[in-house]
Amino acid sequence: MPKTRKYIVLFLISVLSFFFLITGIFGTNGYYYNKALLSHLHLIEYEEDSMNTELEALERQRDKLSTEEGLRDAAIGLGYYVEGDEVYRFPSPALQESYSRPENKPQVIEFTPLKPVICILIAVGISALVVLFAAIIDSKRQTEDDFEQDKSGDTSDTYYIDG
């Protein structure tokens, strides 16, 4: 196979290999993009859980306020009192039962995937470097072979046949 064909085949194979590798890591359906989507999914699930917890707390508070005793407790907590009662004011966590979200939210990873055109350009650039290095190594190897052949003194291309 002539050298130019060898380099063309090497270039095409390396372009395809590097394109699929880069797309699989940095592309639209690549590893980092899927990791960013997964972190976003965890954040949404976390927010859904915290909203459900807050909803449950508000429903318990509503149910408590629907009874006469709960209304009386709420009125006393707001500063109302019944004639003849001695009023003591204490902070009441039962009335302020609304859920506050903790600050340990899951971290969201932001990642913008590379477009296929950019992936192919990167693959072409890397493949060009691979072919260039292969050509340099091949030419050095050939000059070393030529040097060793000149050193041995055998410059003739004649072959001897025993017979």
LOBA-154734 format. One record per residue (C-alpha): residue in three letters; x, y, z. Coordinates in steps of 0.2 Angstrom, whole numbers, plus 2048, in hexadecimal, padded with zeros to 3 digits. Layout:
AlaXYZ
...
END
This chain:
Met800800800
Pro8078117FB
Lys80B81D809
Thr7FE82A804
Arg7F181D805
Lys7F7817816
Tyr7F682981D
Ile7E582C815
Val7DE81C81D
Leu7E782082E
Phe7DF83282D
Leu7CD82C829
Ile7CE81E837
Ser7D582B844
Val7C883883F
Leu7B982C842
Ser7C1825852
Phe7C4836859
Phe7B383D854
Phe7AA82F85C
Leu7B583086C
Ile7B384386D
Thr7A084286A
Gly79E834877
Ile7A683F884
Phe7A2851880
Gly79484F873
Thr781851874
Asn77E84087B
Gly79083F883
Tyr79683A894
Tyr79784C89B
Tyr786852894
Asn77E84389C
Lys7868468AD
Ala7808588AC
Leu76E8528A8
Leu76F8468B7
Ser7748538C3
His76685E8BD
Leu75A8508BF
His76084D8D1
Leu75D8608D4
Ile74B85F8CD
Glu74884F8D8
Tyr74F8588E7
Glu7438678E4
Glu73485C8E1
Asp7388538F2
Ser73A8648FB
Met72A86B8F3
Asn72085B8F8
Thr72785C90A
Glu72186E90B
Leu71086A904
Glu70E85C911
Ala71386991F
Leu706876918
Glu6F9868917
Arg6FC86392A
Gln6FB87692E
Arg6EB878925
Asp6E486892D
Lys6E986F93E
Leu6E187F93B
Ser6D0878936
Thr6CD872948
Glu6C687E955
Glu6D587A960
Gly6E187E952
Leu6D988E94F
Arg6DA893961
Asp6EC88E961
Ala6F0899952
Ala6E68A8959
Ile6F08A7969
Gly7008A695F
Leu6FB8B5955
Gly6F88BF965
Tyr6E58BC968
Tyr6E08B6979
Val6D08B1982
Glu6C98BC991
Gly6D18B79A1
Asp6E08AE99A
Glu6F18B399E
Val6FB8B498E
Tyr70D8AE98D
Arg7168B097C
Phe7228A2976
Pro72889F965
Ser71D89195E
Pro726886951
Ala71587C94F
Leu70D88C947
Gln71C88F93C
Glu71E87E935
Ser720882923
Tyr72F87991C
Ser73F882919
Arg74A87B90C
Pro75B876912
Glu76A87D909
Asn77286C904
Lys76B86C8F2
Pro7738618E5
Gln78086A8DA
Val77B86C8C8
Ile7898698BB
Glu7878758AD
Phe78E86E89C
Thr78B87388A
Pro78E86587E
Leu79986786F
Lys79086885E
Pro79585A852
Val79D866846
Ile7A986C854
Cys7AC859858
Ile7B1855846
Leu7BC864845
Ile7C585F855
Ala7C684D84F
Val7CE85383E
Gly7DB85D847
Ile7E084F852
Ser7E0843844
Ala7EB84F839
Leu7F784F848
Val7F783C849
Val7FB83A836
Leu808848837
Phe81183F845
Ala80F82E83C
Ala81783682D
Ile82583D837
Ile82982D840
Asp82882382F
Ser83482F827
Lys84082E835
Arg83F81B835
Gln84281B822
Thr851827824
Glu85881C831
Asp85680D826
Asp85F816818
Phe86D81B823
Glu870809829
Gln870803817
Asp87C810812
Lys88780C821
Ser8887F981D
Gly88F7FE80C
Asp8827F4803
Thr87B8007F6
Ser8787F47E8
Asp8677ED7E4
Thr86E7DD7DD
Tyr8697CD7E3
Tyr8737BD7E2
Ile86B7AC7DE
Asp87479D7E4
Gly8737907D7
END
